[in-house]
């Protein structure tokens, strides 16, 4: 396999400039470990998970990756700022429990002030040798500049509107947002592109544009390491392009409408969307959703997925998918060099 050399691979010591996204309800320690084992880098997602479970998941990844007990675990943990606002003042704070297990990286997303949590990581690490690499999701240029210049994070995850799951509703498309961030931070931290990336050609295009790496999310939803139920995976495999939409309706029926202002979710369009379009109130929509779930129907499943989910047409392993994307990207970049004439 031909390795790539970018600021991301140098920072993480990897061969492939890709990371698997921390996707709550989807990511597992097995997926994160498989991504790292493939030469990329994997994340697990904290979501609402209690600290005791998170510790077990990190320890599971340590075991799978055969990492010695005192060494940093070669995965990352994704944490949501608005959930940390509740947990870090409780009797079960997540950040110290996670950091004590020494993951290589931590990823913050979607909070009113993520900077205070970055500061807590720095404070914790100040008393030890291991230094945690901090990733932060940004959805516009202002957020990127603040995270880079004020919080001094090592990695910015530039998330376009195409991304599956949650993000800023009015974020620019990735191919517009990424060059805007790169122009604002010409000598900034490591910059990753995220949102609707499911092919090697897309990976090559984003790297050529100036990204140091990419985040792979929805492309991994049908892997055996993903915890999505088989029913949801079958829906994905039968989905076409332009089958997703970004809306609040999915969180409303999922009873997870607690996200910060402006943040909504992208998922596969189904009767959840149609119920809202025909004017049903929330109580009626909840009833239909619950009845559909009880029957085992698939027409009202909440399936978080990105804009390029139509490219997912197999159930290959996480390692196989990442190697395929890498090989496609290498071929695309090799072929594109033929365009240049000396």
C-alpha positions in Angstrom: 0.0 0.0 0.0 1.3 3.5 -0.9 1.4 5.7 2.1 0.4 9.4 2.1 2.3 12.0 4.0 0.2 14.9 5.4 0.1 17.0 8.6 -2.5 14.6 9.9 -0.4 11.4 9.3 2.6 13.1 10.8 0.7 14.1 13.9 -0.9 10.7 14.4 1.8 8.5 13.0 -0.6 6.9 10.5 -0.3 5.8 6.9 -3.8 6.9 5.7 -5.0 10.5 6.1 -8.5 9.4 7.3 -10.3 9.2 10.6 -13.5 7.4 11.3 -16.1 9.7 12.7 -17.4 9.4 16.3 -21.0 8.5 15.5 -23.3 7.9 18.5 -25.7 5.0 18.0 -23.3 3.7 15.3 -19.6 3.6 16.3 -18.2 0.8 18.4 -14.7 0.1 19.9 -14.4 -2.6 17.2 -14.9 0.1 14.5 -12.4 2.5 16.0 -9.8 -0.2 16.5 -10.4 -1.5 13.0 -9.9 2.0 11.6 -6.6 2.4 13.5 -5.5 -1.1 12.5 -6.2 -0.2 8.9 -3.6 2.6 9.0 -6.1 5.3 9.6 -7.4 6.5 13.0 -10.6 5.6 14.8 -13.0 7.3 17.2 -15.7 6.1 19.6 -18.6 8.4 20.5 -19.6 9.3 24.0 -23.1 10.7 23.5 -25.1 10.1 26.6 -22.9 7.1 27.7 -22.0 7.1 31.4 -18.3 7.2 32.3 -18.2 3.6 33.4 -19.3 2.4 30.0 -16.9 4.8 28.2 -14.0 3.4 30.2 -15.0 -0.1 29.3 -15.1 0.9 25.6 -11.7 2.4 25.7 -10.4 -0.6 27.5 -11.9 -2.8 24.8 -10.2 -0.8 22.1 -6.9 -1.2 24.1 -7.4 -4.9 24.1 -8.2 -5.2 20.4 -5.3 -3.0 19.4 -3.0 -5.0 21.8 -1.8 -1.7 23.4 0.2 -2.1 26.6 -1.6 -1.0 29.8 0.6 2.1 30.3 0.7 3.2 26.7 -1.8 5.7 25.1 -4.7 3.9 23.3 -4.5 4.6 19.6 -8.1 5.8 19.2 -10.0 9.0 20.1 -13.2 9.7 22.0 -15.9 12.1 20.7 -17.7 14.3 23.2 -20.7 16.7 22.8 -20.4 20.1 24.4 -24.0 20.5 25.3 -24.0 17.1 27.1 -20.8 18.0 28.9 -22.6 21.2 30.1 -24.7 18.8 32.1 -22.3 16.0 33.0 -19.2 17.9 34.0 -21.0 19.5 36.9 -22.5 16.2 38.0 -21.2 13.4 40.1 -20.2 11.5 36.9 -18.0 13.9 34.8 -16.8 12.4 31.5 -13.6 14.3 30.7 -11.4 13.1 33.6 -12.7 9.5 33.3 -11.9 9.5 29.6 -8.5 11.2 29.9 -7.4 8.7 32.7 -7.6 5.9 30.1 -5.1 7.8 27.9 -6.8 7.9 24.5 -4.5 9.5 21.9 -7.2 12.1 21.0 -10.4 13.7 22.2 -13.0 15.4 19.9 -15.3 18.1 20.9 -18.5 19.2 19.0 -21.6 21.3 19.4 -21.5 23.5 22.5 -21.9 27.1 23.5 -18.3 27.3 24.8 -16.1 24.3 23.8 -13.0 26.3 24.7 -13.5 25.7 28.4 -13.4 21.9 27.8 -10.3 22.2 25.7 -8.8 24.1 28.7 -9.8 21.2 31.0 -7.9 18.8 28.8 -4.8 21.0 28.9 -5.0 21.3 32.7 -5.3 17.6 33.2 -2.4 16.8 30.8 -0.2 19.4 32.5 0.4 17.0 35.4 1.5 14.1 33.2 3.7 13.1 30.3 0.9 12.1 27.9 -0.6 15.0 25.9 -4.0 14.5 24.4 -4.5 15.6 20.8 -7.6 17.8 20.6 -10.0 17.8 17.7 -12.9 20.3 17.4 -15.7 20.4 14.8 -16.2 23.8 13.1 -19.1 24.8 10.8 -18.0 28.2 9.7 -14.9 30.4 9.4 -15.4 32.3 12.6 -15.6 29.0 14.6 -12.4 27.8 12.9 -10.4 31.0 13.6 -11.5 30.9 17.3 -10.6 27.3 17.8 -7.3 27.7 16.1 -6.2 31.0 17.5 -7.8 31.1 21.0 -8.1 27.5 22.0 -4.9 26.4 20.1 -6.4 23.0 19.2 -4.3 20.6 17.1 -7.0 19.6 14.6 -10.0 21.4 13.1 -12.8 19.2 11.6 -14.3 21.4 8.9 -17.9 20.0 8.6 -20.0 20.9 5.6 -23.7 20.8 5.3 -23.6 17.4 3.6 -22.6 15.6 6.8 -24.8 13.0 8.2 -26.0 13.3 11.8 -25.8 16.7 13.5 -24.3 19.9 12.3 -25.1 23.6 11.8 -28.2 23.8 9.7 -26.9 26.7 7.6 -23.4 25.5 7.2 -21.9 26.0 3.7 -21.3 22.9 1.5 -17.9 21.4 2.2 -16.3 22.4 -1.2 -17.1 26.0 -0.3 -16.4 25.9 3.4 -13.1 24.1 3.3 -11.3 26.6 1.0 -12.7 29.5 3.1 -11.2 28.0 6.2 -7.9 27.3 4.5 -7.7 30.9 3.3 -8.4 32.2 6.8 -5.8 29.9 8.4 -3.0 29.5 5.9 -0.6 28.3 8.6 -3.1 27.0 11.0 -3.5 23.6 12.7 -4.3 20.3 11.0 -7.4 20.7 9.0 -9.8 17.8 8.2 -12.7 17.8 5.7 -16.0 16.2 6.8 -19.3 15.8 5.2 -20.7 13.5 2.5 -17.4 11.7 1.8 -17.9 8.2 0.5 -15.5 7.8 -2.5 -11.8 7.8 -3.1 -12.2 10.5 -5.7 -13.7 12.8 -3.1 -10.9 12.0 -0.8 -8.3 12.9 -3.5 -10.1 16.1 -4.4 -10.2 17.3 -0.8 -6.6 16.5 -0.2 -5.6 18.3 -3.5 -7.7 21.2 -2.3 -5.5 21.5 0.8 -7.1 19.4 3.5 -4.7 17.4 5.6 -7.1 14.5 5.9 -10.8 13.5 5.8 -13.4 12.2 8.1 -15.3 9.1 7.0 -18.7 8.5 8.6 -21.7 7.3 6.7 -19.6 5.1 4.4 -18.9 2.9 7.4 -22.6 2.5 8.5 -23.0 -0.9 6.8 -19.8 -2.4 8.1 -20.1 -5.3 10.5 -18.4 -3.2 13.2 -21.2 -0.6 13.1 -23.9 -1.1 15.7 -26.8 0.0 13.4 -29.4 -2.7 13.3 -29.6 -4.8 10.1 -33.0 -3.2 9.3 -31.3 0.2 9.1 -28.4 -1.2 7.1 -30.8 -2.7 4.5 -32.5 0.7 4.1 -29.1 2.3 3.5 -28.1 -0.3 0.9 -31.3 0.4 -1.0 -31.0 4.2 -0.8 -30.2 6.5 -3.7 -28.4 9.8 -4.0 -30.3 12.8 -2.7 -32.3 10.6 -0.3 -31.3 12.6 2.9 -32.4 15.9 4.3 -31.3 18.1 7.2 -34.2 18.9 9.6 -35.3 19.1 13.2 -38.1 16.5 12.7 -35.9 13.5 13.3 -34.8 14.7 16.7 -38.4 15.6 17.5 -39.7 12.1 17.1 -36.5 10.6 18.5 -37.1 12.6 21.6 -33.6 14.1 21.3 -34.5 17.7 20.5 -32.0 19.2 23.0 -29.3 20.4 20.7 -27.9 23.9 20.7 -29.7 26.6 18.6 -29.0 26.2 14.9 -27.9 22.5 15.1 -30.1 19.9 13.4 -29.7 16.5 11.9 -29.3 14.9 8.5 -31.0 11.6 8.0 -32.7 9.4 5.4 -36.0 10.8 4.2 -39.0 8.7 5.0 -42.5 9.0 6.5 -41.1 11.0 9.5 -40.6 13.8 7.0 -43.9 13.2 5.3 -45.8 13.3 8.6 -44.5 16.8 9.2 -45.2 17.9 5.6 -48.9 17.1 5.8 -49.2 19.1 9.0 -49.4 16.6 11.7 -48.6 18.0 15.2 -45.8 16.6 17.3 -48.1 14.5 19.4 -49.5 12.8 16.3 -46.1 12.3 14.8 -44.7 10.8 18.0 -47.7 8.4 18.1 -47.1 7.3 14.5 -43.4 6.9 15.1 -43.9 4.8 18.2 -46.5 2.6 16.5 -44.2 2.1 13.5 -41.3 1.2 15.8 -43.5 -1.3 17.8 -44.5 -3.0 14.5 -40.9 -3.3 13.4 -41.6 -1.2 10.3 -38.7 0.6 8.5 -40.6 3.5 7.1 -40.2 5.7 10.2 -36.7 4.7 11.3 -34.4 7.5 12.3 -31.3 6.7 10.2 -28.6 9.4 10.5 -26.7 9.5 7.2 -24.8 11.9 5.0 -25.5 13.2 1.5 -23.3 10.6 -0.2 -25.1 7.6 1.4 -26.1 6.5 -2.1 -22.5 5.4 -2.7 -22.8 2.8 0.1 -23.7 -0.5 -1.6 -21.8 -3.2 0.4 -21.2 -4.6 3.8 -17.5 -4.8 3.7 -15.4 -4.4 6.9 -14.2 -1.1 8.2 -10.6 -2.0 7.2 -11.7 -3.0 3.7 -13.6 0.2 3.2 -10.8 2.4 4.3 -8.2 0.6 2.2 -10.6 0.8 -0.8 -11.0 4.5 -0.3 -7.2 5.0 0.1 -6.4 3.0 -3.0 -9.0 4.9 -5.1 -7.6 8.2 -3.8 -4.1 7.2 -4.7 -5.2 6.2 -8.3 -7.1 9.5 -8.7 -4.1 11.6 -7.6 -1.7 9.6 -9.8 -4.1 10.1 -12.8 -4.6 13.7 -12.1 -0.8 14.3 -12.3 -1.0 13.5 -16.0 -3.0 16.7 -16.6 0.1 18.8 -15.9 2.5 19.5 -18.8 6.0 20.6 -18.1 
